[in-house]
Amino acid sequence: MAPVHRPDPDDGSYDAFFDTSLPVVLAVARRLTGGGAGAEDIAVEALGRASAHWDRVSAMAEPRASVVPVAVNLVIGEARKRRPLRLPVAAEPDPADAVAVRGALVAALRRLPRRQREAVALRYLADLPERDVAEAMGVTTGSVKKHLHRGLTALRDGLGGDLDRGGAYGLR
């Protein structure tokens, strides 16, 4: 059996990008969907879409930053296909209610304006620093802070203030 060729993570190839980005994008998709094959499908689809624009994506300082909003939008699109979840959020989320909590978060993210949703997803779901979020969005760090503040305020209002209770929504 021939040895498996593993791309060098610094060679700038799409294969290397895919291999190094899949864990991050998959983590975001799992946080929003609750895991399973659906999260894997979304992560692979988001990364696959980057290949269609590889010239532009590979020129970015942080190429993954362009893929995370695509994954978030795919999750939202999948949620739209299903019946919307309209469950009240408990004061202290029970682990058994994880699906309802994730559904409420996806619904709240869906209601945010696009720039706020991108900033929140890149900063808190993909764990990118503000400067990388700014570069990915093509705005200043101050603008990112504005979008984050407004987005988190809207999420807190939409989720009944539970956003501050220990990061039950994956946003701390």
Summary of the structure (lengths in Angstrom):
residues: 172
radius of gyration: 16.7
end to end distance: 46.9
largest distance: 57.4
contacts: 510
relative contact order: 0.12
helix: 68%
strand: 0%
